[in-house]
Amino acid sequence: MNQKEQLMQRIEEERKKLNALLESGVTVGDAYEQSRTLDRLIEQYMDCQ
């Protein structure tokens, strides 16, 4: 599996975590931190050639 595929897999995993957090009613700060993690992975994916 190449780097881009690995990033896509991690993005999906982190997106699922964020959705689960939002459904469980976590604090805004926790949701924000998970969102930032997801954003960083998406940035890496977009930079990947």
CYANA upper distance limits for C-alpha pairs under 8 A (distance plus 0.5 A):
  1 MET  CA      5 GLU  CA      6.62
  1 MET  CA      6 GLN  CA      7.05
  2 ASN  CA      6 GLN  CA      6.79
  3 GLN  CA      7 LEU  CA      6.64
  3 GLN  CA     48 CYS  CA      8.27
  4 LYS  CA      8 MET  CA      6.72
  4 LYS  CA     45 TYR  CA      6.66
  4 LYS  CA     48 CYS  CA      6.84
  4 LYS  CA     49 GLN  CA      8.44
  5 GLU  CA      9 GLN  CA      6.75
  6 GLN  CA     10 ARG  CA      6.77
  7 LEU  CA     11 ILE  CA      6.53
  7 LEU  CA     41 LEU  CA      7.24
  7 LEU  CA     42 ILE  CA      8.44
  7 LEU  CA     44 GLN  CA      8.14
  7 LEU  CA     45 TYR  CA      6.55
  8 MET  CA     12 GLU  CA      6.78
  8 MET  CA     45 TYR  CA      7.65
  9 GLN  CA     13 GLU  CA      6.85
 10 ARG  CA     14 GLU  CA      6.59
 10 ARG  CA     41 LEU  CA      8.10
 11 ILE  CA     15 ARG  CA      6.46
 11 ILE  CA     38 LEU  CA      6.78
 11 ILE  CA     41 LEU  CA      6.70
 11 ILE  CA     42 ILE  CA      7.36
 12 GLU  CA     16 LYS  CA      6.71
 13 GLU  CA     17 LYS  CA      6.87
 14 GLU  CA     18 LEU  CA      6.70
 14 GLU  CA     34 GLN  CA      7.98
 14 GLU  CA     37 THR  CA      8.09
 14 GLU  CA     38 LEU  CA      6.50
 15 ARG  CA     19 ASN  CA      6.70
 15 ARG  CA     38 LEU  CA      7.18
 16 LYS  CA     20 ALA  CA      6.64
 17 LYS  CA     21 LEU  CA      6.65
 17 LYS  CA     34 GLN  CA      8.22
 18 LEU  CA     22 LEU  CA      6.69
 18 LEU  CA     31 ALA  CA      7.10
 18 LEU  CA     34 GLN  CA      6.44
 18 LEU  CA     35 SER  CA      7.23
 19 ASN  CA     23 GLU  CA      6.67
 20 ALA  CA     24 SER  CA      6.68
 21 LEU  CA     25 GLY  CA      6.98
 21 LEU  CA     26 VAL  CA      6.26
 21 LEU  CA     31 ALA  CA      7.05
 22 LEU  CA     26 VAL  CA      6.68
 22 LEU  CA     31 ALA  CA      7.23
 26 VAL  CA     30 ASP  CA      6.95
 26 VAL  CA     31 ALA  CA      7.16
 27 THR  CA     31 ALA  CA      6.95
 28 VAL  CA     32 TYR  CA      6.47
 29 GLY  CA     33 GLU  CA      6.71
 30 ASP  CA     34 GLN  CA      6.85
 31 ALA  CA     35 SER  CA      6.58
 32 TYR  CA     36 ARG  CA      6.67
 33 GLU  CA     37 THR  CA      6.84
 34 GLN  CA     38 LEU  CA      6.81
 35 SER  CA     39 ASP  CA      6.63
 36 ARG  CA     40 ARG  CA      6.70
 37 THR  CA     41 LEU  CA      6.98
 38 LEU  CA     42 ILE  CA      6.76
 39 ASP  CA     43 GLU  CA      6.68
 40 ARG  CA     44 GLN  CA      6.78
 41 LEU  CA     45 TYR  CA      6.66
 42 ILE  CA     46 MET  CA      6.66
 43 GLU  CA     47 ASP  CA      6.73
 44 GLN  CA     48 CYS  CA      6.67
